[in-house]
Amino acid sequence: MTRLSWKAKEVTIGELAERSGVSASALRFYEREGLIRSRRTSGNQRRYSRDTLRRVAFIRASQRVGIPLAMIREVLGLLPEERTPTREDWAYLSQRWQDDLNNRIRELERLRDNLTDCIGCGCLSIDRCVLANPYDRLGEDGSGPRRLFEG
């Protein structure tokens, strides 16, 4: 692995990809989506500020817990462009997602706990569905997994 000098103020897309573990195509996508920024050299090559590595790590960690890119873009827009974000900056951003993450955790726990039962969507053809949802009565309440959304 290429070791980035701590003195380097900018990195190439290849260096950023290697160091972050994110492909160059994903970095270009993040840039198109307004999640990260680069400048272009006279030879039209991308150069990223070193703190982009932290932003990419934040994006990946956020994606791992299911945060949509639109929400990630929104909070990254709150970060200062003129300086490297501090630990307090990151804490402020992650705090904004506490309620959403707690709701997701509750939904995942409910899914985990009820995964072996019929979820009441009428699409499963196991023998328990006939007992739990005869004649697809839950389908009259609307589309999708009705029991999964009970709360």
Helices and strands as residue ranges (DSSP letters): E 10-12, H 13-20, H 24-32, E 39-40, E 46-49, H 52-64, H 69-76, H 87-95, H 98-114, H 127-132, G 134-141, G 147-149
